[in-house]
């Protein structure tokens, strides 16, 4: 019997890959900013897995988060583009 890949099952449940670039300040040098890339399957637009990770970071790690940049297929999706049938030119 073949087992179904857990990531594939999550995609069937509506999850898709989310990538977050986390910018954080160094604990011993607050003027320096480092980056950390987090990637996991998550549900848009609530992103419960990312929120859980950021809560853990805030609670357990010393480097305070400066900002987060997020990429997700539901935020930017080429499938939402459609061809235009007419073009009107002024001047």
N, C-alpha and C positions, 0 to 999 in steps of 0.2 A: 504494500500500500504506500503510495506517495503522499508525502505531507505537503500542504500548501505553504508557500513562503509567507511568513507573517507580514512582510512589507506589502506583498500583493493583496493580502486580505484587507489590510488597512486602506489601501487604495480603493477597494470595492466598497468600503464603508464611508468613503468621501474624503479620506486623508490624502494630502499631496505633499511633496517635498518642500520644506521651508528652509531657507538659509538666512541666518542672521549674522551680521558683522557687529560685534559688540565692542564699542570703544570704551576703555576704562582708564582711570588714572592709576599710576603706580603708587602703591601704599607709602613708600619711603621718599617719593619724589612726585608730589602732586601736580607739578607743571608738565610732566611727561605723560603722554597718552599712548597706550598699547592697544592692539586689537586682538580679538579672539573670534574665530569663526565657529558657529554652532549650526548643526544641520540635523534635521529629523523630520519625520512625517508628522504633519499637524493639520488641524482643522481651521480654515479661515472662516470668518474674520476674527474669531475669539482667540485663536492660537493658545489653547490651554497648555500644551507641552512647553512652549517657549516661555509663557508666563510662570510656569512651575520652575523652570530652570533659572529665570531671572530672579524669582523670589528666593531660591536657594542661594544664588550668587550674593544677593543683597544681605541675606542672613548669615552666611557662612564664610564669605571671602572678604579680604581686606581692601582690595582695589575697588573704589566706588565707580559705578557705571556713569560714564559721561553721556553716551547716546547709543542708539541701536539702529542699524539700517537693515531692513527686512526685504527679502525677495521671495515671492511665492507665486505659483501659477495662477491663483485666483486674483491676485493683485494686478498682474500684468499678463494678459493672455492674447496672443495673436489671433485666436479663434473668434474673438469679438470684432475683428475687422471684417468689413464686407465691401465688395466692389460697388462703385457708384455707376449707375447706368447713364447719367447725363452730366455734362459739364457746362456751366454757364460762365462766360468770360465777359468781364466789364472792362472797357477801354482797351 
